[in-house]
Amino acid sequence: MLSSSSTTVKNLPLKKRLCFLLKLLCFVSSVLIFCEFLIYYVVIFQCQWPEVKGGAHMSEKETSASVLKAIILADTHLLGEIKGHWLDKLRREWQMERSFQTALWLLQPDIVFILGDVFDEGKWSSPQAWADDVRRFRKMFKYPVSTELVVIVGNHDIGFHYEMTTYKVNRFEKVFNFTSGKLITRKGINFVLVNSVAMEGDGCAVCRTSEAKLVALSHKLNCSQQKPNHSNKRCSDVEKLPASEPILLQHYPLHRKSDAECSGEDSAPPAEKNIPFKEKYDVLSREASQKLIWWFHPRLILSGHTHSACEVLHAGKIPEISVPSFSWRNRNNPSFIMGSITPTDFSLQKCFLPYESRVFAIYCAAGALLVILILAHCQLLTPPFYFAQRLISKHKAV
């Protein structure tokens, strides 16, 4: 059977064989282009900016002038030279690069926030490895002049508190222009950047500096929110900032017992939800959390670190959104947050990226179809009718 089929294939005209190979090449190329490029456009195209209150009644010009469009993502974890296999690096970094660049092209945000753990091995990487990681990050997350990129520090960037050094903090700050206690004001909206790794409360040098900057910024913001006729000598010489209540951006979430109350398809798996969080490791301590709330009275807190989504209320009124990981290495269904923000209001919406399991299923289906086409072309697939006929004839002969 096999010898006769191979003879049949050899006897096919060269033109037909080349035509078949060309068709196979087109099929394989189409699958690759869709799974590695087009699928990001198909999925992210379905995401729409949420509307803030009153946005539906504004003209397009008024909306673009008053609403800040922000993308928030977290935990990219670019692999390093120690734990990062080259194939894993290639795959994950391509996925994140295509997702980020597609989102920028389709959604055109004003600003992008990355909430820490940009790198996986920043806590122990050598100067040469750090420089290579930074180079790859800048290639993946390049952005146009119309968009601003703000990066928050995470524990994998400078180490947990016991690993954190002034050298690592300065190295990160030099690359990303990050300072704990830094205020970013855009369109009258105040964003406070927090180095949550330095909120240990033990009086370490980095912790003291970070907390002092936060306290000073808190004083400025509180003075700016007071009514004009309110007399306060402590605020007389303070630089006035926009009166908008701030939004806190940090890596560690504020204190919560676990993810038991979190819901949604990108929340923690059921087996992990009831595992208690460890203070100063999984979440901030109660004391540090209370400090940040007392200092800033934020209207919204955005954090990362857990790699899973969660929404909680602090003090019964302050929402905190934990943003899931942006890397497929940590999740089958990564996502990012789209925020339409004004000085007095905000509206958030999640944008999911392609499910890796679905991409894998497409590849498997395409591979199976490719095998069937090749076997059929080589006449190695016996038609069902003749296969049944041969079985019957053999049965009669017996």
C-alpha positions in Angstrom: 0.0 0.0 0.0 2.8 2.5 1.0 5.0 1.7 -2.0 2.1 2.2 -4.4 1.2 5.5 -2.8 4.8 6.8 -2.9 4.9 5.8 -6.5 1.7 7.7 -7.2 3.2 10.8 -5.5 6.4 10.5 -7.6 4.3 10.2 -10.7 2.5 13.5 -10.0 3.5 16.3 -12.3 6.1 18.6 -10.8 3.8 21.5 -11.3 1.0 19.9 -9.2 3.5 19.0 -6.4 4.8 22.6 -6.3 1.3 23.9 -6.3 0.4 21.7 -3.3 3.5 22.8 -1.4 2.6 26.4 -2.1 -0.9 25.9 -0.7 0.6 24.2 2.4 3.0 27.2 2.9 0.1 29.7 2.6 -2.0 27.7 5.1 0.9 27.5 7.6 1.8 31.2 7.1 -1.9 32.2 7.6 -2.2 30.4 10.9 1.1 31.8 12.2 0.2 35.4 11.1 -3.2 35.1 12.8 -2.0 33.5 16.1 1.1 35.7 16.4 -0.1 39.0 15.1 -3.8 39.5 14.0 -5.4 37.9 17.0 -4.2 40.7 19.2 -6.0 43.2 17.0 -9.2 41.0 16.9 -9.3 40.8 20.7 -8.3 44.3 21.8 -10.4 45.9 19.1 -13.4 44.8 21.2 -12.3 46.9 24.2 -13.9 50.3 24.5 -13.1 53.2 26.8 -15.6 53.5 29.6 -17.7 56.6 30.0 -17.5 58.8 33.1 -20.6 60.6 34.4 -21.6 63.3 32.1 -19.4 62.0 29.4 -22.3 61.1 27.2 -23.6 64.7 27.3 -20.2 66.2 26.4 -19.1 67.0 22.9 -16.1 65.0 21.5 -13.9 68.0 21.9 -14.9 68.6 25.5 -14.5 64.9 26.4 -11.0 64.7 24.9 -10.0 67.9 26.7 -11.3 66.9 30.2 -11.0 63.1 30.4 -7.7 61.4 30.9 -7.5 58.0 29.2 -5.2 55.8 31.2 -4.1 52.2 30.7 -3.0 50.4 33.9 -1.1 47.1 33.8 1.1 45.2 36.3 3.7 42.5 36.8 5.3 42.0 33.4 8.2 40.0 34.9 10.7 40.2 32.1 12.8 37.1 32.6 16.5 37.5 33.4 19.7 35.6 32.7 19.4 33.3 35.7 15.9 31.8 35.6 14.9 32.8 32.1 15.0 30.1 29.4 15.6 31.6 26.0 12.5 30.1 24.5 10.3 31.2 27.4 11.8 34.7 27.0 11.2 34.8 23.3 7.5 33.6 23.6 6.4 35.8 26.6 8.2 38.9 25.5 6.7 38.6 22.0 3.2 38.2 23.4 3.5 41.2 25.7 5.1 43.4 23.0 2.4 42.6 20.5 -0.3 43.2 23.1 1.1 46.5 24.3 1.8 47.9 20.8 -1.6 46.8 19.6 -3.3 48.4 22.5 -1.4 51.7 22.0 -2.3 51.7 18.3 -6.0 50.9 18.7 -6.8 52.7 22.0 -4.4 55.7 21.9 -4.2 56.3 25.7 -2.9 59.6 27.2 -0.8 57.7 29.8 0.2 54.2 30.7 1.0 53.1 34.3 2.9 49.9 35.0 2.5 48.9 38.7 5.8 47.2 39.5 7.6 44.0 39.0 8.7 45.1 35.5 11.6 42.7 35.8 11.8 39.2 37.3 15.4 39.3 38.5 16.0 43.0 39.2 16.5 42.2 42.8 19.7 40.2 42.1 20.8 41.1 38.5 24.3 42.2 37.7 24.9 45.6 36.0 25.3 43.9 32.7 22.1 41.8 33.1 20.2 44.9 34.3 21.3 46.8 31.2 20.2 44.0 28.9 16.8 43.8 30.7 16.3 47.5 30.4 17.2 47.4 26.7 14.6 44.6 26.1 12.0 46.5 28.1 12.4 49.7 26.1 12.1 47.7 22.8 8.9 46.0 24.0 7.2 48.9 25.6 8.2 51.7 23.3 5.6 54.4 23.0 4.8 57.5 20.9 5.3 61.1 22.0 1.6 61.4 22.4 1.6 58.9 25.2 3.3 59.0 28.6 4.7 55.9 30.4 4.9 55.9 34.2 6.5 52.9 35.9 6.1 52.1 39.6 8.7 50.0 41.5 8.0 46.5 42.7 9.8 43.9 44.9 11.2 42.0 42.0 12.7 45.2 40.7 14.7 46.1 43.8 14.1 43.1 46.1 11.9 42.5 49.1 12.6 44.8 52.1 15.4 42.7 53.4 17.1 42.7 49.9 16.4 46.3 49.1 19.5 48.6 48.9 20.0 52.2 48.0 22.0 51.1 45.0 19.1 49.1 43.6 16.6 51.8 44.3 18.7 54.5 42.6 19.4 52.2 39.7 15.6 51.8 39.1 14.9 55.5 39.7 17.6 56.5 37.2 16.0 54.4 34.4 12.4 55.1 35.1 12.5 58.6 36.7 10.6 57.1 39.7 10.6 58.5 43.2 8.4 57.4 46.0 6.2 60.3 47.1 6.3 61.8 43.6 3.2 63.5 42.4 2.1 63.4 38.8 -0.7 65.8 37.8 -2.4 65.4 34.4 -5.5 67.3 33.4 -6.1 68.4 37.0 -5.8 64.7 38.3 -3.4 63.9 41.1 -1.5 60.6 41.0 0.7 59.7 44.0 3.5 57.2 43.3 4.4 55.0 46.2 7.4 52.7 46.8 5.4 50.1 48.8 8.5 48.0 49.4 9.8 50.9 51.5 6.6 50.9 53.7 8.1 48.4 56.2 8.0 50.9 59.1 11.3 49.8 60.6 13.1 53.1 60.0 15.6 51.9 57.4 17.3 54.6 55.4 15.2 54.1 52.2 12.0 53.8 54.3 12.7 57.0 56.2 13.4 59.0 53.0 10.3 57.5 51.3 7.9 58.2 54.2 9.3 61.8 54.6 8.5 62.5 51.0 5.0 61.0 51.3 4.3 63.0 54.5 5.4 66.3 52.8 3.3 65.5 49.7 0.3 64.7 51.9 0.6 68.1 53.6 0.6 69.9 50.2 -2.4 67.9 49.0 -4.4 68.5 52.2 -3.7 72.2 52.1 -4.8 72.4 48.4 -8.1 70.8 49.2 -9.1 73.3 51.8 -11.6 75.9 51.0 -10.3 79.3 50.0 -11.7 81.1 53.1 -10.3 78.5 55.4 -7.4 80.0 57.4 -4.6 77.7 58.3 -1.1 79.1 59.1 0.5 75.8 58.2 -0.8 76.1 54.7 0.1 79.8 54.1 3.4 79.1 52.4 2.5 75.8 50.8 2.5 75.5 47.0 -1.1 74.9 45.9 -1.9 71.8 43.8 -5.1 70.9 42.0 -7.8 70.2 44.6 -8.7 66.8 43.1 -8.5 63.9 45.6 -5.5 61.7 44.7 -5.2 58.3 43.2 -2.6 56.0 44.8 -0.4 53.9 42.5 1.7 51.2 44.2 2.8 47.6 43.8 1.8 45.9 47.1 -2.0 45.9 47.9 -3.2 47.5 51.1 -3.8 45.1 53.9 -6.4 42.4 53.4 -6.7 38.9 54.9 -6.9 37.0 51.7 -8.5 36.9 48.3 -11.6 35.1 49.6 -13.9 37.9 48.7 -12.5 38.4 45.2 -14.6 37.3 42.3 -14.4 37.3 38.5 -12.8 35.0 35.9 -9.4 36.5 36.5 -9.5 36.4 40.3 -7.3 33.9 42.2 -8.0 30.1 41.6 -10.5 28.7 44.2 -7.7 26.6 45.8 -5.7 29.8 46.6 -8.5 32.3 47.6 -8.6 31.3 51.2 -4.9 31.2 51.8 -4.1 33.9 54.4 -1.9 36.8 53.1 1.3 37.5 54.9 1.8 41.1 56.0 4.8 42.9 54.4 5.1 40.1 51.9 1.8 39.6 50.1 0.2 42.8 51.3 1.2 45.9 53.3 0.9 45.8 57.0 -2.2 47.2 58.7 -0.1 50.1 60.1 1.3 51.1 56.7 -2.1 50.7 55.0 -3.7 53.0 57.6 -0.9 55.6 57.2 -1.5 55.8 53.4 -5.2 56.2 53.9 -4.8 58.8 56.6 -2.2 60.8 54.7 -3.9 61.0 51.4 -7.6 60.1 51.7 -7.4 58.7 48.2 -10.5 58.2 46.0 -8.9 55.2 44.3 -6.0 52.8 44.9 -4.4 50.8 42.1 -2.0 47.9 43.0 -0.5 44.7 41.6 1.7 42.0 43.1 -0.9 39.2 43.5 -1.1 38.4 39.7 -4.9 38.1 40.2 -7.8 40.5 40.0 -9.5 41.8 43.1 -11.7 44.7 44.2 -12.0 45.7 47.8 -13.3 48.7 49.8 -11.2 50.2 52.5 -12.9 52.2 55.3 -16.2 51.3 53.6 -15.7 53.8 50.8 -12.2 53.7 49.2 -12.0 51.2 46.4 -8.8 49.4 45.6 -8.3 47.5 42.4 -5.6 44.8 42.2 -4.5 44.6 38.6 -3.7 41.0 37.3 -0.4 40.1 35.7 0.2 41.2 32.1 2.3 38.1 31.4 1.1 34.8 30.0 3.7 33.2 32.2 1.6 34.0 35.2 -1.9 33.7 33.7 -3.8 32.0 30.9 -5.9 35.2 30.6 -3.9 38.4 31.2 -5.6 41.7 31.0 -5.1 45.4 31.7 -7.4 48.2 33.0 -8.7 51.0 30.9 -9.6 54.1 32.9 -11.4 57.3 31.9 -10.6 59.7 34.7 -11.6 63.3 35.5 -10.6 65.4 38.5 -13.9 64.4 40.2 -14.8 61.0 38.8 -13.5 57.9 37.2 -14.7 54.8 35.3 -12.7 51.6 34.9 -13.1 48.7 32.5 -11.1 45.6 32.0 -9.6 44.6 28.6 -8.7 40.9 28.3 -5.9 39.7 26.0 -6.0 36.5 23.9 -6.4 33.4 26.0 -3.3 31.3 25.5 -5.3 28.1 25.7 -7.3 29.2 22.7 -4.2 30.1 20.7 -2.9 26.6 21.5 -6.2 25.0 20.5 -6.0 26.9 17.1 -2.5 25.6 16.6 -3.5 22.0 17.4 -6.5 22.1 15.1 -4.4 23.6 12.3 -1.7 20.9 12.9 -4.3 18.1 12.7 -5.8 19.6 9.5 -2.3 19.9 8.0 -1.6 16.2 8.6 -4.9 15.2 7.1 -4.2 17.3 4.0 -0.8 15.8 3.5 -2.0 12.2 4.0 -4.9 12.8 1.6 -2.6 14.3 -1.0 -0.2 11.3 -0.7 -3.2 9.0 -1.0 -2.4 7.4 2.3 -5.9 8.0 3.6 -8.2 5.2 2.4 -11.7 6.4 1.7 -14.2 5.1 4.3 -16.3 3.3 1.6 -13.3 1.2 0.4 -12.0 0.6 3.9 -15.4 -0.9 4.9 -15.6 -2.9 1.7 -12.2 -4.5 2.3 -13.2 -5.3 5.9 -16.3 -7.1 4.6 -14.4 -9.0 1.9 -11.9 -10.2 4.5 -14.7 -11.3 6.8 -16.3 -13.4 4.0 -13.0 -15.0 3.1 -12.6 -16.2 6.7 
